[in-house]
Amino acid sequence: MTRIQYIDVAKFLGILAIVYFHGFKESAATSYTSSFLLPLFFFLNGMTLKMDNIRFGDFLVKKLKGYIVPAIGLGILAVCLDAVIRSLFHNPLDDTFFTRGISSSINQIRFLSVWFLTALFFCDIFLFGLYQKFKGNIWLMGLGTFAILGFGIVYNMSHRQSMVWNIDAAFFGVVFTYFGHLFTHKKSSFLYSHLMSSRWISLLIGLILLVATYFFSLYIYRNYNGYMIMFSSLYVKYYLTLPCGLLGALGSVFTCRGLTNFILAYPVKFNLTLLAIHQVFTIPLFKHFVAKPWWGIVASNPPEDTGLILFVLTMTLFSLVIAAILHCAIIITPLSFLLNKRRLAISGVFFLQKCYIVHKKVGAPE
């Protein structure tokens, strides 16, 4: 499938923002980003979702490889890296450390930052079922989507307990996935093509929507002391948090259409690795080993402090570099399937083939 550059830009910047705010302190800024970051990924998922001319069995296998295998596999890898960090800092591991870690990786109940991959899986399964049921009628699919959301709200109000493989989050995420699918659907092609045709117009629309999202999220944060936290199953004031998430997701998509370029799109390759390792490996490594004196200086500073912001930015870039190195190491091993990639064979023949491709693109010398 041909990759869409601005979608890759949105995915990369979204992941980068998640890493950044996982190293930051709770504030109005974190409530703002949390209000739409995860909805953004469900929305982007819907934009690229293809359900026509495919059997359910093939669709299921594709989604298992794309979401479930990376969620479980990278979760187990993160447990191993967590053990390395604990050993580095002389923190003893109890007898059940690996058993608990592997069990949590398999159950995936809000485990590490890769947890929402399983929710994306169920969103796709839900929408595929609706697509088959209503023979592709996008409006009837919408009614089915809101029925699933209604069930999710009832469950969340009565239980507020996370389910295995985060199905409860999918009850909410499916709405954003549906709207993402609707956004690029042929029924919306006229509106989509006009709004996205110009990068400058898209950027302007995106910035306006993101500013509106900021004030919307600030209102929710100040008046209800909360915001949509899909991680903890907290969706306070559904009629406010869900539209706020959709508004921010749309704003992000339009903005990234305006910012699109290959430099910001290329690092999307490292997203899954970055998601898996930053909380248990790169962030503690940077805070307590690489930049321990610096962390000691800024740790108690308020969120708006320039020194703390610079520290977290540097830590985020450090996480990206380590993730890129680890990603490259994984794809040349039999573990490449964890990233839903084919194993990259590094050899003399491979190198010569790459050189030949570059030579053909540039053109032979005179």
N, C-alpha and C positions, 0 to 999 in steps of 0.2 A: 504494500500500500504506500502511495506517495505521501511523504511527510509534508505537513503544512507548517511553514516556518514560524508564523506568528503564534501558532498553538504550542510549538516547542519552546518558544520564548516565554510564553505564559507559564508553561509547566516548570521551566527552569527557575524563573524568577519567583514563582510560588514556593517551590521547594527551598530556595535560598532564604526566603522570608520566614519559612517555618523553622529552619535551622537557626536563623538570627534570633527569633523571638523565644526559642527554647533556651537560649543563653542569656535572655534578658529578664528584667523584673516586671511583674504585673503592673500595668498602668493603663491609662486611657489609650495609649498607642497599641498595646497588646490586645485590648478589647476590640479596637478597630480592625486590626488584621485578623483576629480570630473570628470576627463576625462573617468573613467571606472567604478566607483562604481554603478551607476544606470544601465549601460549596463550589469554589472555583474548579477544583479537580473533578468533581462530579459533573459539572457543567461541560468542561472540556472533554470528559469521557463521552458525554452524549453527542457532542459535535462530531466525533470521529466514529460513532457507533454504526456499524453496517449489519443489517439484519435480513436483507433480501437475498434470495437465491442461495440459501445455506440451510442445511438440515440441523435440527437441534443437537444431534450427537456431535457433529463437527463444530458447532458453535460452542458447545459445552467444553470440548477438549481444548479449543483455542483459548477460552477464558480460564480454564484450569492452569494451562501453561503460562498464561500472561499475568495472572493474579495470585492464585493459590500457591503454586510452586515457589515463586519469589517470596511471598509473605512468610511461608513456613521455613524455607531454606535460608533466607537471609536472617530470619529470626534466630535460627540455630547458630548461624555464623556470628551474629551479634552477641549471643550468650558466650561463645568462645572468646571473643574479643573482650567482653566484660571480665572474664576470668583472667585474661592477660593483664588488664588494668589493675584489678584487685591484687594480683601477685606483684605487680610493679610497685604498688603502694603498701605492700606487706599486709593486706587485708585477708585474713584466712577464709577459705571457702568451706562451708559446711558440707556434710556428706550428701545432702539432697540438692546441692546447688545446680548441677547439670540436669538432674531429673526434673526439677521444678522448671528450669529454663526451657528444656525441650518440650515439656508438657504445655507450657505457656505459649511456645512457638506454634504448636499444633492447634491448640484451642483458639489462639489469636483473639482473646477477649481484651481489646484495647492494649495489646502488648507491643511496646515500642512504637515508632512512628510509621511502621509499615502496616499497622493494623487496618487502615482504611482500604487497603487493597482487597481484603475479603468483602468489605461492604460494597466496593465497586463491582465485584464479581456478582453479588446478588442483585444489584441494580440492573446489570445487563441481563441477568436471567429473568427478572421481573418484566423488563421492557420487551424482551424477546417473546415471552409468553403472551403479553398484551398485543404485540405485533401479529402473532399467529392467530390469536383469538379474534381480533377485529380486522384481520386481513389487511393490515397496514394502514387503516384509517387513523390518521394522526390525532383527530379530535376525540374519537372514542378511546384511543390510547390515553389521552389526557384525563378523561373521566376515570379510567381504571387506575391511573397514577394517583389521583387524588383520593381514590378509595383506599389505596395502600397507605397513603399518608394519614388518612383518618384512622386507620387501624393502628398505625404507629403512634399517633398522638394518644389514643385511648390506652395503649399498652404503656407508654411513657408516663402518663399521669397516674396509672394504677400500680405500676411496678418500679419504674426507673431503675431497672437492673439490666446490665449489658448481657447480651446473648452470645453464644458460641459463634465464632466467625462474624461477629458484629452485625447480625441480621437486623437488629434494632436500629442501627445507624442507617442501614439500607432503606428502611421504611421512610426515612426523611431524605436521604440522598437521592432516591429515585426521582423526586420532584425536580431537583436540579439537573439530573441526567436527562429527564424528559425535555426540559426547556432548552438544554443544550442541543438535543436532537432536533427539536422544533426550530431552533435558530438557523440551522443549516438545511432544513427540509425543503423540498421543492415547493411546498405550499408557501414558504416564506422567502423564496429565492429572489423575488423582486425587491423586497425590503433589505434583505441581506446584501445583495449585490450593490445596491445604491449606498448603503451606509458604510460598507467596507471597501468601496472602490478607491477612495482617496485616503492615503495614510494620514494626512493632516486633519481631515474631517474626522476620521476614526479616533485620532489622538485627542482632539478637542472634545468629542463626545465622551470618550473614556475618562478624561480628567474631570469633566463635569459630573459624571456618575460617581466617580470615586470621592469627590468632595461631598456630594450628597450623601454617600454612604457613611462618610466620616461623621457628619452631623447627626445622621440617623442613629448610628451606633453609639455616639456620645449621649444622645437623648436616652437610649435604652440603658446605658451604663450608669448614668447619673440618677435616673428615676427609678430603676428597678434593680440597681446594683448587680447587674449581670449581663451576659451576652451569650450567644449560642456557642456552647462548648460541646461539640460532638464527641470529644474524647470522654467526657464524664457523663454523657447522656443528659446534659442540661440544655434544654431548649426553651428557657423561660419566655413567656409571652409569644407563643408560636406565630400569632398574627403580626408580630413586629419583627422577630428574629429571622423568619424565613424570607419575607420580602427584602429585608436588609441584606441577607446573604446573596439573594439573586441579583440585587442591584449592584453589589460589589463585584460579583462574578462577571456580570456584563461589562462593568467599568474596566475591569482588568483585561478582558478580551479585547475591547476596543483600544485600550491604551497600548497593549502589546502589538496590535495590528499597526499602530503608528510607529512603534519602536522597532519593528521587526528587522533583524539583520542576522547573518549567519554566525557572527561572533557570540551573540546571546542565545542562539538556537543550538549551537554545537554541544555545549555542556549538558544538554538534556540527557545525553547518554549515561551520565553518572548519577542520575536522580535516584534510582532505586538503592544503589550502594550508599549514597549520601544519607538517604532517609534511614537506612538500617543502622549505620554505625555512629552517627553524630552524638546521640545522647549517651551511649554507654562507652564510647571510645574516644572520639576526637575532642569533644568538649571537656571531659575530665582530664584528658592528656594535656590539653593546652592550658587549662586552669591550674593544674597542680604539678605540672612537670615542665612544660615548655616555657610558660610565662608566669610561673608561680609568684615572683616578686611583684610583677605588674598587677596580677589579680589581687594580691594583698593590699595594694594601694587603692584600687577602684571598687573592691567588693562591697563596701558599705556605702558607696556613693548613690545618690538618688537617680532614678531612671533618666532624667533629663541632663545628667552630667555628661559633658563632652568626652571626658576621659573614659567613662564607662562605655559610651557609644562606640568610641574608637576601638576599645578593647574587644567588644562583641563583634564588630565588623571584621577585625583581624582574625578572631577566632572562627568566624564563618568562612572566611577565605582559606584559612588553614584546613578546616573540615573539607572544603571542596577539593583542595589539592590532594589530601590523603585519600579521599573517596575516588578521585581520578586514578591514582596509583593503584589502589586496591581493585578498582574496576578492570583496569588493564591486566592486572595479575590474574583475575578470575577468568577472563574470557580466553586465556591461552591454556587453561586447565580443563579437565573434565567437569569442573563445577560451573562451566559457562551456562548450563541449563538453568541455574538459579536466577540468572538475569534474562531468561528467555532468549538467549543468544546461542548461535552455533559456535563451537569451539574454533578459535582463530589459530590456525597453524602457522607458526613462525619458523621459516626455513629459508634457505638460500633461494629456492625456486619461488617462494612467496615474495621475497624481496625483489627479485628480478621482474616478476609480474607487475608489481607496483611501479617499479621504475619504467617499465614499458608503457603502462597506462599513462603515467605522467608525461612521458616522451610523446605519445600520440596526441595528448591534449595540447601540449605546448607547440608541437610541430618540430619536425626534423630540421637540424641546422642546414644552411645552404652548403 
